Amino acid sequence: MPVPARLGVFRVLCLFAVFEAVCLLDTGMLFPRESSSREVKELNGRWDFRADKSPNRNQGFEKAWYKSRLAETGPVIDMPGPASYNDITQDPTLRDFIGWVWYEREVVVPARWIADEGTRVVLRVGSAHYYSVVWVNGVKVTEHNGGHLPFEAEIGSLIRKDPTQPCRITIAVNNTLTLDTLPPGNIQHMDDHTKYPDGFFVQNIYFDFFNYAGIHRSVLLYTTPKAYVDDITVVTDFLDNTGLVYYKVSVQGAATATLKATLMDKNGRCVASSSEPSGVLKVVDVNLWWPYLMHENPAYLYSMEVRLMATDSRSTYEDVYTLPVGIRTVNVTSTQFLINNKPFYFHGVNKHEDSDIRGKGFDWPLIVKDFNLLKWLGANSFRTSHYPYAEEILQMCDRHGIVVIDECPGVGIKDIRSFGNSSLTHHLAVMDELVRRDKNHASVVMWSVANEPAAEMPPADFYFKTLIKHTKALDPSRPVTFITDSNYARDRGAPYVDVICVNSYFSWYHDPGHLEVIPIQLKTQFENWYGKYQKPIIQSEYGADAVAGFHSDPPVMFSEEYQKAVLQSYHNVLDQKRKQYVIGELIWNFADFMTVQGITRVVGNKKGIFTRERQPKAAAFILKERYWRLANETGRLPVWTKYPCSF
Ligand code: GCB
C-alpha cells in the first residue's frame, strides 16, 4: 500500500532532514569491514592486566604505568578480552572492584601498513565500561566517556615514528558510576570505624543488573586509505513496487573525490547506481525487508557498495565500503505500529548482555545460541534493555528479521541531581553516538531514550522533552519511546513519545502472590494510558521470578508454576487489548541474569524464561506456543519453518 501523496512529500522532507541532522556529528563510526581497500586485525585474546588497588585508585596515573610495559611497574595477571574482568578470577575484591583497571598488549603491525604513508591505521574499541583512556607506546591517543558504544583513534603517524618498536597498547578503564554517568550511580564512603574497615566505600546503583566492567567488545586495528568513506547514512522508503534508498556519503581526507554508489541484490546483481555523494537509488521490483514470521522471505538485504576515488599530489586513493541495506518503512498511528504499511505486533523479549564467566563480554557462541532460541520461541523482536548491544548483534537482527527497540543506557535515573545540565548534556551526547552507530540497521525500528526514570520529579519534564525532541531531530525516520512503569501519574515523557511502553509486575512487586489481581489491574493500566494519550501501547516488561526446578501446585511465588500462571493471566488481557491499541508484549526476561547481591535476588534475577545457561523453564513452552500462534494469525511463516529442526 503506497503512502498517501501528502504524507509521501512530508516523509521525503523528513528523510532529508535526517542527513542534515546526523551531519552535525563530527565523524562517522562505520562498522569496520574488510574490503579490497581495508584490512582488519582483531586484538582479541590474552591481555596483561592489573587493577589499581591503591587507596585513591590513582597510582597508575601518578606512576605513569602507561609509559613502560605494565609488567615492569608491578605484577600482572592474564585477562581475556573481550570479557568482563569480574568473574574471571577467584578474587572477590576483583569481582566487586571499583576504580581503574589497566590492560596492555603488544601488537605486531604489518610492515606494509607502516611503510605506506597513504594508509590510515585506526585503533578501535567496540566498548569498554565505563570511562577509558588509551595510550599507544606511552602516548595518549584518546579517551571516552561511556560504557556501551565504540570509540577510535588514528594511530598511523605514531607507529611510524619508530617502526622498529612494537606497538604497545595500554587501556585504562574505570567502572565508577556517578550522578552524571549513564547509567547513574554514586559512591558512598563509610567512615564509621566501629562499623566499617578503613577506606570502606560502596558503589550505589539504581538498576537491576551487575555492573560488569572491562573491555566488553573487540579491540581492533583497521586500515583505510588516506582519503576514505567516513560515513554513510541510508533511509529507505518505497512507492508501489519501487524501493527508494535515500543516501548520503561523507568523505574525509580529500578536498575533491569522485564516488560511485552501487546497490546490489542478494545475487550480487547491480539494481541501481549513482555517482553522486547523496541522492536516491531506485529499485524496481523491490524485495522489502520484512520481520521474521511476517513474510515467507524475511530479512532481505541488499548491499550498497560505495567506491571512492581521490587524488592528491602524491598518489591516487581508492576506498571501498559495503553496507548491508534493508528496504523498509516504519510508521505509527494512534493504534498501530506499521512496518511496510502493515500492522506489526511485537511478540518478543527483553534481553541482557550477560552470561557466566564472560559477564558482558562479547561471545559469538552465546549470540548464535540466543538467536536460535529466539527463533525457536517464535519471537519476532527484542528491546536492548538497558543499553546498546554489540553491533554484531544488530547485524544478526538485520540478517534474521528480528525487530529491535534500541535502548540507550538511561536506566536508573532516580536521583534528582541526575536531571541536571551535565547529566542531560551527557545523555544527549550518548544519543548522538547511538544514532550515529545504529542508524543504518533495518532491524532498528524505534529508539528508547530511558527506562523507568523517576519521572515524577519536577525537572524530568524539561529533561525528557529535550531528550526526545533531540532524538527525533537526529532521526526523524524512526519513532521514539521511553519506558515507563505502570503508574500513569508518572508520565512526564509520555506526551512527547510516539509509542507508550509500560512495565508492570502485578502479583509480584504489587500484591505479591495474588494472581487474581492481574486481569483487573492490567486492564485498568491499559485503559488509563490509552484514555489519556491515544497512543499505541507496548507491554514492555512483565514477568515473575522462577528458580528453575522449584515446583508448587497450587502455584507459589518463585516456582515455575507461578511464573507460568502470571504469563497466562497477562496473555488473556493482552489478547483483548491487542485488538484495540496494544501493539506488543515483551517478556521480562529472556534469560536469568546476574545482579548485585541483595535480599530480593537469589544469585541474580530469575525472571528468565531460560536459565542463565539457556535451558528452558516451563514458561518458555507457554510463550513458544503463544508466539507461534500469534505468528500464524498475523503473519506468513517462512517456507523452512515446515522443518522446525532447521534452527
Ligand atoms: C524493572 C526493570 C528491570 C528489572 C525488572 C525486575 O522494571 O526495568 O531492569 O530487572 O523490573 O525484575 O525487577
Residues whose N, C-alpha, C, O or C-beta is under 5 A from the ligand:
A	BS01	GCB	D208 N503 K607
